[in-house]
């Protein structure tokens, strides 16, 4: 009886060790912080945010999503009404490598491998007025390792592209009619 108890304890300890090691080594993408100080944790729940728009290049399919603060601002007419998005606005451009659907009865590209999340966060106290109060970050995804990494791009890398739409508060994509 005593021997059976020790065996049970040994098995339980081994199982617990496996679960602990798995949890310890599993990546928490929300622990990542970009060189510009944008934390991936600021975008927790982005997977369920509302769609703003979509886009496609030869290399990637993109879905642009925004948090409820930014969606409400879009619905209130921002940035077309001349007002900047309010602090707390967050937007994410999610990008996938495309592939041809083998199931659809017509030619269509569908998402294949997730590539990256490009994120923007409006906080005029934290981020430079030269950047419109926006913080930018890119979090790359490597499917082989199932891990995200913060892209080492310079802090103002996003502004260099987004300055072209400064009049629209640095946002390329309008909220699409449904």
URRA-V680011 format. One record per run of one state. SS is the DSSP state (H for helix, E for strand, C for the rest). FROM is the first residue (numbers start at 1). TO is the last residue. Records with the same first field share a line. If there is no record, write none. Layout:
SS=FROM-TO + FROM-TO
//
This chain:
C=1-1 + 26-28 + 32-32 + 34-38 + 44-45 + 49-49 + 57-60 + 67-67 + 76-89 + 101-108 + 123-128 + 132-133 + 143-146 + 151-156 + 169-178
H=2-25 + 29-31 + 40-43 + 46-48 + 68-75 + 129-131 + 157-168
E=33-33 + 39-39 + 50-56 + 61-66 + 90-100 + 109-122 + 134-142 + 147-150
//
